[in-house]
């Protein structure tokens, strides 16, 4: 009932994922990898997504006012608001950090390093924090703590439902989602990187738009329009499409630069 094993394994994998990927990346490219990019990738996510974006969410989603009531009561408004906030805050954050704090060693390898830092810390803050919370509650209930003790805890019914239905397949989907999201953050970062290096502001807007489109599935899942599997399929399809688009952009930019030289 409490799925402690599934939650434990999922938590362990989510904890290890960013560490393993980062160590392998550093080992592969050694001195070509600037840890400054990795560090600022983590800082970029925390500041843009967990401080500034959440501050806006507090007014527009959490606080009780006319704006929050409209957004929370309207699925279309909720989805549009959610995907635009994520795209704008995270991509503009990447852009500003690269413009003002990462003027040296601007290479594709370091752009990818930044993306790994951004995506890696997101794994821990978003998914790992959630599974550890679910695991803690599950262990407490298994040890005999009455569920009634959580009656006054907001959202506990949702937590209990998640714990009860957290199968091995659910854990697999959670891990798969984080892997895909790390790849997406690398792709977003590359497009912002190209925007900075080649002085093409249009690529920043492309990164914002692609981020917003990719997040549609997650927003619809939050509104219970999409099931989890459909959300993951949307994410995978978006990642594949963005990968092809980024490769195409990279090729066109290289050809243009070669002609100019």
N, C-alpha and C positions, 0 to 999 in steps of 0.2 A: 504493500500500500504506500509506503513512504519512499520507495525507490532510492534508498541511500546509496546503493552500489552504482546505479546509473548516474546519479548526481556527483558522486565522488570521482568516477572515471572522467566524466565530462569536465569537471573543475580542474582535474590534474592536467588534462590535455590542453585546456584553454590557458592554464598557467604556463605550460611548457612551450606552446606554439610561438609566441613572439620571441622568446629566448632562443629557441633552436634556429628559427629563421634568421635572426640577427647575427648569431654566432657563425652560422654557415656562410652568410653573406660577407661578413668581415674576414673570415678565414679565406674565402675565395679571392677577394680583391685586395686584401691586406692594406697597404699604405694608401691605396687609391680611395679608400673609404674614409671620409671625414666624420668623426663621431659628433662633431658640432652640428652637422645636418641631422643626424639621428636625434640628438638632444632637442634641437629646436623643432623637430617634427612632433615630439611628444608635448613640448610646451605649446606649440601651435594648436594642437587639438584641445588641450586643457583650456587655454585662454579663449579660443574662438567658439568651441562647442559647449564647454562646461561652465564657462563664466559669462561671456557676452550673450551667447544664444539663449542660455537658460534664464538670463536676466529678462530678456524679451518674453520668453515663455511664461515667466512668472506673471507678467502683466496680461499677456494675451490668452493664456490657457489656464493658469492655476488660480489667479485672483478672480474674485467674483465681480465682474463689471459687464457693461454692455458688449464690449469687444469679445471677451471670453465666452459669454453666453451665446453669442452668434456663432463663433468658430466651433465651439463644442457641440452645438446643436445641429450643425450643418456639415455633412460628410464632405461635400465638395470644398467648402471653405477650409475645413480641417486639413484635407489633403494638400490643397494648393499652398496654404500657409506653411505646413510642415516641410514640404519638399523645397520651397523657396528659401526658408530660413536656413536649412541645412546647407544648401548649395551656396548661398550668398556668404554666410559667416565662415564656413570652412575654406572655400576657395579664395575668397578675398583675403582671409587670414594667411593662407599659403603665399599668396602673391605679395602681400606687404612684408612678410618675413623675408622672402627671397630678395625683394628690392632693397630693404634697409639693413638686414642683418646677415645676409649670405651673399656678399659681393665677391668673395673669393672662392676658388675651386668649384666653379659652376660647371659640373660635368653631369652626364646622364647617370653615371654610377652614384653620384651624391644626391641627385634628384630622387633616385630610387631609394637611397638610404633615408632620405627625409620621409618618403612615403611609408617606409617600414616603421619608422619611429611613430608617425601619426597613426597608422593602422594598428601597430602593436599595442600602444597604450590604450587605444579604443577597446581592444579585446579585453584587457584587464578591467577597465573602468565600467564598460557596459555589460559584457557577457559574464566575465568571471565573477564580478561583484554580485550579479544576480544569482548565479548557480551556487555561490558560497552562502548567500542568504537563504536560498531554498534548502540547501543542505543543512544549515544550522537549525532551521525550523523543523526539518524532517527528523533530525537526530533528537531534538527536544521532545517532539511528539512521540517518537519511538521509545524514549526513556520514561514516558508516562506523564508528561506535562499535558494537562487537559486542554483541548482545543478551545474550550470556553474562555481560557485566559487571554485569548487573542480577539475576543468578541469586539472590543473597542478599538482594535487596530485597523485603520483604514486600508482597504484592499486585501484583507486577509483571505477572503473567500477566493479571490483570484490566485493568491499564492498557494492556498491549499489545493485548488483545482490543478495548478501547474505541477505541484509535487505529486499528486495522485496519478497524473497522466504522463509523467516524465519517463518515457520508455527509452530503451537503448537507441531506437530510431530517432527519437526526439533529440537525444544527445548528439547523434551523428549530424542531424540537420543544424544544430547550434554550432558545432565545430565547422561544418562545411560553410555555413554563412560567414563565419569569421575569417576563414581562409579566403573566400571570395572577396570579402570586404577589404582585406589587406591588399589583395591584387588591385582592387578598384582604387584604393588610396594611392597606390603606386602610379596607376594610369592617370588619375586626376593630377597628381603632382607633376608628372611628365608634361602634361598639357600646360599647366601653369608655368613650369620651367621653360618650355618653348616660348610661351608668351613673353617671359622676361628676357630671355636670351636673344630672341629674334625681334623683340619690340613689336609684338602683334597682340594688341589688347583683345582682338576678336577671339583669341584662344582662351583668354580668361573667361569670357562670356560662354564659350563652348564648354569649359570645365564646369561652370555654374549650372548650365542647362543640362549637361549630361548627368551631373550629380543629382539634380532634381528629378530627372526622369527615372534614374535607377532607384530612387527612394520611394517612388509611387507604390510599389508592391508592399513595402514595409508600412507605409501610411494606411493603405487599405486593410492590411492585416490588423493594425491597431484598432481600426473601426469595425473589425469582424466582417469585412466584406470578402477578404481573401483568407483561405485557410493557410496554415504554415507552409505546406508543400507548394502551393501556388506562389507564395511570397518568395520562396527559394528559387523556383523556376524563373520568375521574373528577374531576380537578382543575377542568376547565372546567364540568362539571355542578355541582360544589360551589360554584364562584364565582357562577354564575348564580342558584342557589338562595339563596345568602347575600345577593346583591344585592337580590333581590325581598324577602327577609325584612327587610333593613335599611331599605329604603324604606317598608315597612309599619310597622315600629317607629317610624321617624321621623315618619310621618304620625299615628300614634296618640298619640305623645308631644306633638306640636304641638296636636292637638285637645284633649287633656287639659289642657295648660297654658293654652289659650285659655279653656276652661270655668272654670278656677280663677280667672282674671283677670276 
